[in-house]
Amino acid sequence: MLIKNIVRELRKNQTKEEKALWQKLRNRKLLGYKFLRQYPITYGNDGYGRSSFFVADFYCDKRRLIIELDGEVHHFQKEYDENRDKILGKMKFRILRIKNEELTDVEAVLRKICKALSENRVV
């Protein structure tokens, strides 16, 4: 399956948490920064012409900031997430992980994102 098709499918099937945060980030609503949702980041290939990639929940290119919403599934894939963050960190991306439960206070989450946007280090 093409990366484009995978991303398209993910956008169609966003979680309610992703939808809620997207409403706050889209159209440069947060400090004028442009965010993309379900953004593919290629980090290598398998030698057979197939790309290795991750799909970031949200991405701000200007600050190289990836925002990941961590739902229930992330309790069972901690090692995968740590490896993913390590690879992305080597590529100079900054990762901000937000637990779905945190979105009960959207304003606090937006403050956390604003803080990350203003920093120059990996979060």
DSSP file (Angstrom, degrees, kcal/mol; ACC not computed):
  #  RESIDUE AA STRUCTURE BP1 BP2  ACC     N-H-->O    O-->H-N    N-H-->O    O-->H-N    TCO  KAPPA ALPHA  PHI   PSI    X-CA   Y-CA   Z-CA
    1    1 A M              0   0    0      0, 0.0     2,-0.1     0, 0.0     5,-0.0   0.000 360.0 360.0 360.0 136.5    0.0    0.0    0.0
    2    2 A L     >  -     0   0    0      1,-0.1     4,-2.0     4,-0.0     3,-0.3  -0.354 360.0-122.2 -68.2 147.2    1.3    3.5   -0.9
    3    3 A I  H  > S+     0   0    0      1,-0.2     4,-2.7     2,-0.2     5,-0.2   0.909 113.5  57.2 -54.1 -44.0    2.2    5.8    1.9
    4    4 A K  H  > S+     0   0    0      1,-0.2     4,-2.3     2,-0.2    -1,-0.2   0.880 106.8  47.9 -57.6 -40.8   -0.3    8.3    0.5
    5    5 A N  H  > S+     0   0    0     -3,-0.3     4,-2.2     2,-0.2    -1,-0.2   0.883 111.0  50.7 -68.8 -38.6   -3.1    5.8    0.8
    6    6 A I  H  X S+     0   0    0     -4,-2.0     4,-2.3     2,-0.2    -2,-0.2   0.936 112.6  46.3 -63.0 -46.9   -2.1    4.9    4.4
    7    7 A V  H  X S+     0   0    0     -4,-2.7     4,-2.3     1,-0.2    -2,-0.2   0.911 110.9  52.4 -63.4 -43.1   -2.1    8.5    5.4
    8    8 A R  H  X S+     0   0    0     -4,-2.3     4,-1.7    -5,-0.2    -1,-0.2   0.909 110.2  48.8 -58.7 -43.3   -5.4    9.2    3.7
    9    9 A E  H  X S+     0   0    0     -4,-2.2     4,-1.4     1,-0.2    -1,-0.2   0.904 109.7  51.4 -65.1 -42.4   -7.0    6.3    5.6
   10   10 A L  H  < S+     0   0    0     -4,-2.3    -2,-0.2     1,-0.2    -1,-0.2   0.888 108.5  51.9 -62.6 -39.0   -5.6    7.5    8.9
   11   11 A R  H >< S+     0   0    0     -4,-2.3     3,-0.8     1,-0.2    -1,-0.2   0.874 109.2  50.1 -65.0 -36.7   -7.0   11.0    8.3
   12   12 A K  H 3< S+     0   0    0     -4,-1.7    -1,-0.2     1,-0.2    -2,-0.2   0.792 115.5  43.6 -70.1 -27.2  -10.4    9.5    7.6
   13   13 A N  T 3< S+     0   0    0     -4,-1.4    -1,-0.2    -5,-0.1    -2,-0.2  -0.210  78.9 157.4-115.7  41.4  -10.3    7.5   10.8
   14   14 A Q    <   -     0   0    0     -3,-0.8    -3,-0.1     1,-0.1     2,-0.1  -0.295  43.8-113.0 -64.5 149.7   -9.0    9.9   13.4
   15   15 A T     >  -     0   0    0      1,-0.1     4,-2.4     4,-0.0     5,-0.2  -0.345  30.0-107.2 -73.0 164.7   -9.7    9.3   17.0
   16   16 A K  H  > S+     0   0    0      1,-0.2     4,-2.3     2,-0.2     5,-0.1   0.852 122.7  53.8 -63.4 -32.1  -12.0   11.7   18.8
   17   17 A E  H  > S+     0   0    0      2,-0.2     4,-2.4     1,-0.2     5,-0.2   0.916 108.5  48.0 -67.4 -43.1   -8.9   13.1   20.6
   18   18 A E  H  > S+     0   0    0      1,-0.2     4,-2.6     2,-0.2    -2,-0.2   0.916 112.1  50.1 -63.1 -42.4   -7.1   13.7   17.3
   19   19 A K  H  X S+     0   0    0     -4,-2.4     4,-1.7     2,-0.2    -2,-0.2   0.921 110.6  49.7 -60.9 -44.5  -10.2   15.4   15.9
   20   20 A A  H  X S+     0   0    0     -4,-2.3     4,-0.7     1,-0.2    -2,-0.2   0.925 114.6  42.8 -62.7 -45.8  -10.5   17.7   19.0
   21   21 A L  H >X S+     0   0    0     -4,-2.4     4,-1.4     1,-0.2     3,-1.0   0.889 109.0  58.7 -69.3 -37.4   -6.8   18.7   18.9
   22   22 A W  H 3X S+     0   0    0     -4,-2.6     4,-2.8     1,-0.3     3,-0.3   0.872  99.1  58.8 -59.1 -37.0   -6.9   19.2   15.1
   23   23 A Q  H 3< S+     0   0    0     -4,-1.7    -1,-0.3     1,-0.2    -2,-0.2   0.800 109.6  44.5 -62.5 -27.7   -9.7   21.7   15.5
   24   24 A K  H << S+     0   0    0     -3,-1.0    -1,-0.2    -4,-0.7    -2,-0.2   0.705 120.6  38.6 -87.6 -22.4   -7.3   23.8   17.7
   25   25 A L  H >X>S+     0   0    0     -4,-1.4     4,-0.6    -3,-0.3     3,-0.6   0.763  91.3  99.4 -99.4 -29.6   -4.2   23.5   15.5
   26   26 A R  G ><5S+     0   0    0     -4,-2.8     3,-1.1     1,-0.2    10,-0.1  -0.104  80.9  22.5 -65.8 158.1   -5.6   23.7   12.0
   27   27 A N  G 345S-     0   0    0      8,-0.2    -1,-0.2     1,-0.2     7,-0.1   0.812 128.5 -69.0  57.6  35.0   -5.5   26.9    9.8
   28   28 A R  G <>5S+     0   0    0     -3,-0.6     4,-0.8     5,-0.2    -1,-0.2   0.809  88.5 148.2  59.2  32.8   -2.6   28.3   11.9
   29   29 A K  T <<5 +     0   0    0     -3,-1.1     2,-0.9    -4,-0.6    -4,-0.1   0.754  53.0  70.6 -70.4 -25.1   -4.8   28.8   14.9
   30   30 A L  T >4<S-     0   0    0     -5,-0.5     3,-2.3     3,-0.5    -1,-0.1  -0.824 131.8 -42.1-102.9 104.2   -2.0   28.2   17.4
   31   31 A L  T 34 S-     0   0    0     -2,-0.9    -1,-0.2     1,-0.3    -2,-0.1   0.669 104.7 -70.4  54.7  20.6    0.5   31.1   17.4
   32   32 A G  T 3< S+     0   0    0     -4,-0.8    -1,-0.3     1,-0.3     2,-0.3   0.526  94.5 143.3  78.9   5.2    0.3   31.3   13.6
   33   33 A Y    <   -     0   0    0     -3,-2.3     2,-0.5    -5,-0.1    -3,-0.5  -0.588  49.6-128.0 -81.1 139.5    2.2   28.0   13.2
   34   34 A K        -     0   0    0     -2,-0.3    27,-0.4    -6,-0.1     2,-0.4  -0.759  27.3-169.9 -87.6 126.5    1.2   25.7   10.4
   35   35 A F        -     0   0    0     -2,-0.5     2,-0.3   -10,-0.4    -8,-0.2  -0.897   8.6-156.4-114.7 146.6    0.5   22.1   11.5
   36   36 A L  E     -A   59   0A   0     23,-2.5    23,-2.4    -2,-0.4     2,-0.3  -0.903  13.9-138.6-115.4 148.8   -0.1   19.1    9.3
   37   37 A R  E    S+A   58   0A   0     -2,-0.3    21,-0.3     1,-0.2    20,-0.2  -0.847  77.5   6.8-112.1 149.7   -1.9   16.0   10.5
   38   38 A Q  E    S-     0   0A   0     19,-2.6    -1,-0.2    -2,-0.3    19,-0.2   0.944  85.0-178.7  48.4  56.9   -1.1   12.3    9.9
   39   39 A Y  E     -A   56   0A   0     17,-1.8    17,-3.1    -3,-0.3     2,-0.3  -0.768  21.1-134.7 -94.8 121.8    2.2   13.4    8.3
   40   40 A P  E     -A   55   0A   0      0, 0.0     2,-0.5     0, 0.0    15,-0.2  -0.557  16.3-166.8 -78.6 136.7    4.5   10.7    7.0
   41   41 A I  E     -A   54   0A   0     13,-3.3    13,-2.3    -2,-0.3     2,-0.3  -0.966   9.9-150.3-124.6 113.2    8.2   10.9    7.8
   42   42 A T  E     +A   53   0A   0     -2,-0.5    11,-0.3    11,-0.2     3,-0.1  -0.654  21.7 169.7 -84.4 134.3   10.5    8.6    5.8
   43   43 A Y  E     -     0   0A   0      9,-2.6     2,-0.3    -2,-0.3    10,-0.2   0.363  59.4 -34.5-126.7   3.3   13.6    7.4    7.6
   44   44 A G  E     -A   52   0A   0      8,-1.1     8,-3.4     0, 0.0    -1,-0.3  -0.982  54.9-109.5 168.9-172.7   15.1    4.7    5.3
   45   45 A N  E     -A   51   0A   0      6,-0.3     6,-0.2    -2,-0.3    -3,-0.0  -0.953  21.0-122.5-144.9 167.2   14.3    1.9    3.0
   46   46 A D        -     0   0    0      4,-2.3     5,-0.1    -2,-0.3    -1,-0.0   0.356  54.0-104.5 -94.0   6.0   14.5   -1.8    3.0
   47   47 A G  S    S+     0   0    0      3,-0.3     4,-0.1     1,-0.0    -1,-0.0   0.367 110.1  82.3  88.0  -6.7   16.8   -2.2   -0.1
   48   48 A Y  S    S-     0   0    0      2,-0.3     3,-0.1     0, 0.0    -1,-0.0   0.107 117.5 -91.5-115.3  19.1   13.9   -3.3   -2.3
   49   49 A G  S    S+     0   0    0      1,-0.3     2,-0.5     0, 0.0    -4,-0.0   0.536  89.5 125.5  85.2   5.7   12.5    0.1   -3.0
   50   50 A R        -     0   0    0      1,-0.0    -4,-2.3     0, 0.0    -1,-0.3  -0.870  54.9-133.8-102.2 129.7   10.1    0.2   -0.1
   51   51 A S  E     -A   45   0A   0     -2,-0.5     2,-0.5    -6,-0.2    -6,-0.3  -0.500   4.4-138.4 -80.5 145.5   10.4    3.1    2.3
   52   52 A S  E     +A   44   0A   0     -8,-3.4    -9,-2.6    -2,-0.2    -8,-1.1  -0.893  39.9 161.2 -96.8 132.7   10.5    2.8    6.0
   53   53 A F  E     -A   42   0A   0     -2,-0.5     2,-0.3   -11,-0.3   -11,-0.2  -0.984  34.8-145.4-152.0 159.3    8.3    5.5    7.6
   54   54 A F  E     -A   41   0A   0    -13,-2.3   -13,-3.3    -2,-0.3     2,-0.6  -0.884  20.3-135.4-117.6 155.0    6.5    6.7   10.6
   55   55 A V  E     -A   40   0A   0     -2,-0.3     2,-0.3   -15,-0.2   -17,-0.1  -0.957  17.2-148.4-114.4 115.4    3.3    8.7   10.6
   56   56 A A  E     -A   39   0A   0    -17,-3.1   -17,-1.8    -2,-0.6   -18,-0.2  -0.614  11.4-138.6 -79.5 137.6    3.2   11.7   13.0
   57   57 A D  E    S-     0   0A   0     -2,-0.3   -19,-2.6     1,-0.3     2,-0.3   0.955  89.1   0.0 -59.1 -49.2   -0.2   12.5   14.4
   58   58 A F  E    S-AB  37  67A   0      9,-1.6     9,-2.6   -21,-0.3     2,-0.4  -0.990  71.7-169.4-140.9 147.9    0.6   16.3   14.0
   59   59 A Y  E     -AB  36  66A   0    -23,-2.4   -23,-2.5    -2,-0.3     2,-0.6  -0.992  15.0-163.2-145.4 132.5    3.7   18.0   12.7
   60   60 A C  E  >> - B   0  65A   0      5,-2.6     5,-2.0    -2,-0.4     4,-0.7  -0.949   8.9-168.6-112.4 107.7    5.0   21.6   12.6
   61   61 A D  T >45S+     0   0    0     -2,-0.6     3,-0.6   -27,-0.4    -1,-0.1   0.882  82.1  61.0 -65.3 -40.3    7.7   21.8   10.0
   62   62 A K  T 345S+     0   0    0    -28,-0.3    -1,-0.2     1,-0.3   -29,-0.0   0.847 120.5  26.3 -58.6 -34.9    8.9   25.3   11.0
   63   63 A R  T 345S-     0   0    0     -3,-0.4    -1,-0.3     2,-0.1    -2,-0.2   0.372 102.2-127.1-106.9   1.7    9.8   24.0   14.5
   64   64 A R  T <<5 +     0   0    0     -4,-0.7    30,-3.1    -3,-0.6     2,-0.5   0.877  56.9 156.0  50.9  41.3   10.4   20.4   13.4
   65   65 A L  E   < -Bc  60  94A   0     -5,-2.0    -5,-2.6    28,-0.2     2,-0.5  -0.873  30.3-163.9-106.2 125.3    8.0   19.5   16.2
   66   66 A I  E     -Bc  59  95A   0     28,-3.5    30,-3.0    -2,-0.5     2,-0.5  -0.908   5.1-158.1-104.2 131.3    6.0   16.2   16.2
   67   67 A I  E     -Bc  58  96A   0     -9,-2.6    -9,-1.6    -2,-0.5     2,-0.5  -0.957   9.2-169.5-111.5 123.1    3.0   15.9   18.5
   68   68 A E  E     - c   0  97A   0     28,-2.7    30,-3.0    -2,-0.5     2,-0.6  -0.949  13.0-149.2-114.1 126.2    2.0   12.4   19.3
   69   69 A L  E     - c   0  98A   0     -2,-0.5     2,-0.8    28,-0.2    30,-0.2  -0.850  16.4-150.9 -92.4 122.1   -1.3   11.6   21.1
   70   70 A D  E     + c   0  99A   0     28,-3.2    30,-2.2    -2,-0.6    31,-0.3  -0.835  21.3 172.8-102.2 109.4   -0.8    8.5   23.1
   71   71 A G    >   -     0   0    0     -2,-0.8     3,-1.3    28,-0.2     4,-0.3  -0.118  54.9 -64.2 -95.1-163.1   -3.9    6.4   23.6
   72   72 A E  G >  S+     0   0    0      1,-0.3     3,-1.8     2,-0.2     4,-0.4   0.835 126.1  64.0 -54.2 -40.6   -4.5    3.0   25.2
   73   73 A V  G >  S+     0   0    0      1,-0.3     3,-1.5     2,-0.2     4,-0.3   0.775  89.3  68.6 -60.3 -27.8   -2.3    1.1   22.6
   74   74 A H  G X  S+     0   0    0     -3,-1.3     3,-0.5     1,-0.3    -1,-0.3   0.679  85.4  68.9 -70.6 -15.7    0.8    3.0   23.7
   75   75 A H  G <  S+     0   0    0     -3,-1.8     3,-0.3    -4,-0.3    -1,-0.3   0.768 105.6  42.3 -67.6 -23.8    0.8    1.1   27.0
   76   76 A F  G <  S+     0   0    0     -3,-1.5    -1,-0.2    -4,-0.4    -2,-0.2   0.401 114.6  48.3-104.4   0.4    1.7   -2.0   25.1
   77   77 A Q    <>  +     0   0    0     -3,-0.5     4,-2.5    -4,-0.3     5,-0.2  -0.113  61.8 132.2-133.4  39.3    4.2   -0.6   22.7
   78   78 A K  H  > S+     0   0    0     -3,-0.3     4,-2.6     1,-0.2     5,-0.2   0.894  76.0  51.1 -58.7 -43.0    6.6    1.4   24.8
   79   79 A E  H  > S+     0   0    0      2,-0.2     4,-2.4     1,-0.2    -1,-0.2   0.913 110.7  49.0 -63.1 -42.9    9.7   -0.2   23.3
   80   80 A Y  H  > S+     0   0    0      2,-0.2     4,-2.7     1,-0.2    -2,-0.2   0.932 112.5  48.3 -60.8 -46.5    8.5    0.6   19.8
   81   81 A D  H  X S+     0   0    0     -4,-2.5     4,-2.7     1,-0.2    -2,-0.2   0.901 111.4  49.8 -62.4 -41.5    7.7    4.2   20.8
   82   82 A E  H  X S+     0   0    0     -4,-2.6     4,-2.0     2,-0.2    -1,-0.2   0.920 112.9  46.4 -64.2 -43.4   11.1    4.6   22.4
   83   83 A N  H  X S+     0   0    0     -4,-2.4     4,-2.4     2,-0.2    -2,-0.2   0.919 113.0  50.1 -63.5 -44.2   12.9    3.3   19.3
   84   84 A R  H  X S+     0   0    0     -4,-2.7     4,-2.6     1,-0.2     5,-0.2   0.928 111.0  48.7 -59.3 -47.6   10.8    5.5   17.1
   85   85 A D  H  X S+     0   0    0     -4,-2.7     4,-2.5     1,-0.2    -1,-0.2   0.865 110.0  52.7 -62.4 -36.4   11.6    8.6   19.2
   86   86 A K  H  X S+     0   0    0     -4,-2.0     4,-2.0     2,-0.2    -1,-0.2   0.928 111.0  45.9 -65.3 -45.7   15.3    7.7   19.1
   87   87 A I  H  X S+     0   0    0     -4,-2.4     4,-1.0     2,-0.2    -2,-0.2   0.931 115.6  46.2 -62.5 -46.6   15.3    7.5   15.3
   88   88 A L  H  <>S+     0   0    0     -4,-2.6     5,-2.4     1,-0.2     3,-0.3   0.873 109.4  55.2 -66.4 -36.9   13.3   10.7   14.9
   89   89 A G  H ><5S+     0   0    0     -4,-2.5     3,-1.8     1,-0.2    -1,-0.2   0.894 104.0  54.0 -62.0 -40.5   15.6   12.5   17.5
   90   90 A K  H 3<5S+     0   0    0     -4,-2.0    -1,-0.2     1,-0.3    -2,-0.2   0.777 104.7  55.7 -63.4 -25.5   18.6   11.6   15.4
   91   91 A M  T 3<5S-     0   0    0     -4,-1.0    -1,-0.3    -3,-0.3    -2,-0.2   0.293 124.0-108.3 -89.2   9.4   16.9   13.2   12.5
   92   92 A K  T < 5S+     0   0    0     -3,-1.8     2,-0.3     1,-0.3    -3,-0.2   0.733  72.3 141.1  69.9  26.3   16.6   16.4   14.5
   93   93 A F      < -     0   0    0     -5,-2.4     2,-0.4    -8,-0.1    -1,-0.3  -0.723  45.3-139.0 -90.0 149.5   12.9   16.1   15.1
   94   94 A R  E     -c   65   0A   0    -30,-3.1   -28,-3.5    -2,-0.3     2,-0.5  -0.911  16.4-152.9-106.3 138.4   11.5   17.1   18.5
   95   95 A I  E     -c   66   0A   0     -2,-0.4     2,-0.5   -30,-0.2   -28,-0.2  -0.944  12.0-171.6-119.2 128.7    8.7   14.9   19.9
   96   96 A L  E     -c   67   0A   0    -30,-3.0   -28,-2.7    -2,-0.5     2,-0.5  -0.974  12.0-158.6-117.0 116.8    6.0   16.0   22.3
   97   97 A R  E     -c   68   0A   0     -2,-0.5     2,-0.5    26,-0.3   -28,-0.2  -0.830   8.9-174.2 -99.7 131.1    3.9   13.1   23.6
   98   98 A I  E     -c   69   0A   0    -30,-3.0   -28,-3.2    -2,-0.5     2,-0.2  -0.989  21.1-131.8-125.6 126.5    0.5   13.9   25.0
   99   99 A K  E >>  -c   70   0A   0     -2,-0.5     3,-1.5   -30,-0.2     4,-0.5  -0.537  21.4-122.9 -75.0 142.5   -1.7   11.3   26.7
  100  100 A N  G >4 S+     0   0    0    -30,-2.2     3,-1.6     1,-0.3    -1,-0.1   0.860 111.4  61.9 -52.2 -38.5   -5.3   11.2   25.5
  101  101 A E  G >4 S+     0   0    0    -31,-0.3     3,-1.7     1,-0.3    -1,-0.3   0.805  91.7  66.4 -60.8 -29.1   -6.5   11.8   29.1
  102  102 A E  G X4 S+     0   0    0     -3,-1.5     3,-2.0     1,-0.3     7,-0.3   0.763  84.1  74.5 -63.3 -24.0   -4.7   15.2   29.1
  103  103 A L  G << S+     0   0    0     -3,-1.6     3,-0.5    -4,-0.5    -1,-0.3   0.509  70.5  83.6 -72.8  -1.9   -7.1   16.4   26.4
  104  104 A T  G <  S+     0   0    0     -3,-1.7     2,-0.5     1,-0.3    -1,-0.3   0.771  98.9  42.9 -66.2 -22.7   -9.8   16.7   29.1
  105  105 A D  S <> S+     0   0    0     -3,-2.0     4,-1.8    -4,-0.2     3,-0.5  -0.755  74.9 174.0-119.8  81.7   -8.1   20.1   29.7
  106  106 A V  H  > S+     0   0    0     -3,-0.5     4,-2.7    -2,-0.5     5,-0.2   0.853  76.1  57.6 -59.0 -38.0   -7.5   21.3   26.1
  107  107 A E  H  > S+     0   0    0      1,-0.2     4,-2.1     2,-0.2    -1,-0.2   0.892 105.7  49.8 -63.1 -38.7   -6.1   24.7   27.3
  108  108 A A  H  > S+     0   0    0     -3,-0.5     4,-2.0     2,-0.2    -1,-0.2   0.891 110.9  50.2 -65.5 -38.9   -3.4   23.0   29.4
  109  109 A V  H  X S+     0   0    0     -4,-1.8     4,-2.3    -7,-0.3    -2,-0.2   0.912 109.4  50.8 -64.7 -42.6   -2.4   20.9   26.3
  110  110 A L  H  X S+     0   0    0     -4,-2.7     4,-2.6     1,-0.2    -2,-0.2   0.884 109.0  51.3 -63.9 -37.8   -2.3   24.0   24.2
  111  111 A R  H  X S+     0   0    0     -4,-2.1     4,-2.4     2,-0.2    -1,-0.2   0.910 109.3  51.0 -63.0 -40.9    0.0   25.7   26.7
  112  112 A K  H  X S+     0   0    0     -4,-2.0     4,-2.1     2,-0.2    -2,-0.2   0.899 111.7  47.1 -62.3 -41.5    2.2   22.6   26.7
  113  113 A I  H  X S+     0   0    0     -4,-2.3     4,-2.5     2,-0.2    -2,-0.2   0.913 110.4  52.2 -67.5 -42.9    2.4   22.8   22.9
  114  114 A C  H  X S+     0   0    0     -4,-2.6     4,-1.5     1,-0.2    -2,-0.2   0.905 109.3  50.4 -59.4 -41.7    3.1   26.5   22.9
  115  115 A K  H  X S+     0   0    0     -4,-2.4     4,-0.8     1,-0.2     3,-0.3   0.930 110.8  48.6 -61.6 -45.4    6.0   25.9   25.4
  116  116 A A  H >< S+     0   0    0     -4,-2.1     3,-0.6     1,-0.2    -2,-0.2   0.876 108.1  54.8 -63.7 -37.2    7.4   23.2   23.1
  117  117 A L  H 3< S+     0   0    0     -4,-2.5    -1,-0.2     1,-0.2    -2,-0.2   0.824 108.5  49.3 -64.4 -30.6    7.1   25.5   20.1
  118  118 A S  H 3< S+     0   0    0     -4,-1.5    -1,-0.2    -3,-0.3    -2,-0.2   0.619  98.7  84.8 -85.5 -12.7    9.2   28.1   21.9
  119  119 A E    <<  -     0   0    0     -4,-0.8     4,-0.1    -3,-0.6    -3,-0.0  -0.526  62.7-152.2 -91.4 157.8   12.0   25.7   23.0
  120  120 A N        +     0   0    0     -2,-0.2     2,-0.3     2,-0.1    -1,-0.1   0.038  69.4  78.3-112.7  24.7   15.0   24.7   20.9
  121  121 A R  S    S-     0   0    0     -5,-0.2     2,-0.2   -27,-0.0    -2,-0.1  -0.825  91.4 -83.2-129.0 168.2   15.5   21.3   22.4
  122  122 A V              0   0    0     -2,-0.3   -28,-0.1     1,-0.1    -2,-0.1  -0.532 360.0 360.0 -69.7 133.1   14.0   17.8   22.2
  123  123 A V              0   0    0     -2,-0.2   -26,-0.3   -28,-0.1    -1,-0.1   0.397 360.0 360.0-104.3 360.0   10.9   17.6   24.4
